[in-house]
Amino acid sequence: MKQKSPAISIIIPVYNVEQYLSGCLESIIAQTYKDIEVYLIDDGSKDLSGIICDRYASIYPYIHVYHQDHGGVVSARDRGVCLAKGEYLAFIDADDWVEPNYLQRFMENQERYDPDIVITGYRKDTEDKSRAIVNCIEAGIYEKEKLVPFYKKMLQYNDSYTFGVEPYLFNKLFKRELFMRYASGLDPKIYEAEDAAIVFPYLLHCRRIAVTEDCLYHYVYRKSSATNNRTFNYFENISRLFLYLNRRFQETEYYDIMLPQLGPYMRMLIYIENPEAFAREGRYMFPFKRVPVGSRIILYGAGNLGKIYHHQVMLSQFCRIAAWVDAAYSKEELRQLGVREPQAVKEEKYDYVVIAIENRAVISHVEEALLEMGVPKERIVFANELQ
């Protein structure tokens, strides 16, 4: 006789979390809802995490452990999803914990409304307090004609750098079949905001969405955590994320709704989510906030700052460079880079001229020259820190 599959499969990537893993697992064992299976994917841990996984699996038959070489959280989650047998998927980070009725409340909403996803809030725990965080989109059931207004505020709520839906896996219950169809295939090189790259495309394929104000998941914020101490090429990650989401949004009927939200979301990642990524690298930031995504620009300046801006634009692909100009264009080094004389401003179609110069006096001189060439003042942009 074929064994009945569990209702919920819980996927937990594990990597060097020996201090916190037992607390996480004990909170799962204490769940009031019991029709579950748990997949611990030990992603090449170098501490005692793998041993702790094995110990719990030896005691509790619904806990399964798989050890693999370190491949990152995306590959660990993918393996867990492929192994899962439950009708629904839940994701928990190994250094967080959940309240006893976390799964029970998921299933009560699932059984009552039959949504393709249940979205809740969560609690952010710091050293001295625990704060409830709910989605800006109000609690309720979204289907049919209510889906378009929902999607319009999903990434960018009320024209601000605020999410309508908190973009995390841990505060959601997914249908496994739908997840396998629409949320798999994530570029494994996307290692920042990887949850959002899964959540938002999935939501665009839902026929019914349930949003609640439950806050039963405890996201434990630690300054020393791996997430807060990563070193990476942040612009390369943003570029990959932008291209991936842009492609996935194009696969749906809601592309025209999602595209205007995508640019502000990318800028939010840069300015709010991880501004220190640039400070660590000693870089100036291209003025993303003042240049709309997809604009055609003329980049004026090919010195150190100009090269930094050029590099950031090429990696992030926020806008297109119609021409790169500099007064010293005749230098062999700049000619090889494709830098042209400033008069090219008169020859090219553009939306903005971005001045990439550090010296304030020179900026003023260049701005005057551009105005004389007929460039509207409102089309001239330079970085906030240089104003």
ABEGO torsion letter per residue (X at the ends): XBBBBBABBBBBBBBGAAAAAAAAAAAAAABABABBBBBBBBBGBABAAAAAAAAAAAABAABBBBBBBBAEAAAAAAAAAAABABABBBBBBAABBBBAAAAAAAAAAAAAAGBABBBBBBBBBBAABBBBBBBABBBEBBBEAAAAAAAAAAABBGGBBBBABBBBAAABBBBAAAAAAAABGBBAABABGAAAAAAAAAAAABABBBBBABBABBBBBBAABAAAABBBBAAAAAAAAAAAAAAAAAABAAAAAAAAAAAAAAAAAAAAABAAAAAAAGBBBBBAAABBBGBBBBBBEABAAAAAAAAAAAAAGABBBABBBBAAAABAAAAAAGBBBAAAAAABBBABBBBBBABAAAAAAAAAAAAAAGBBAAABBBBAAAX
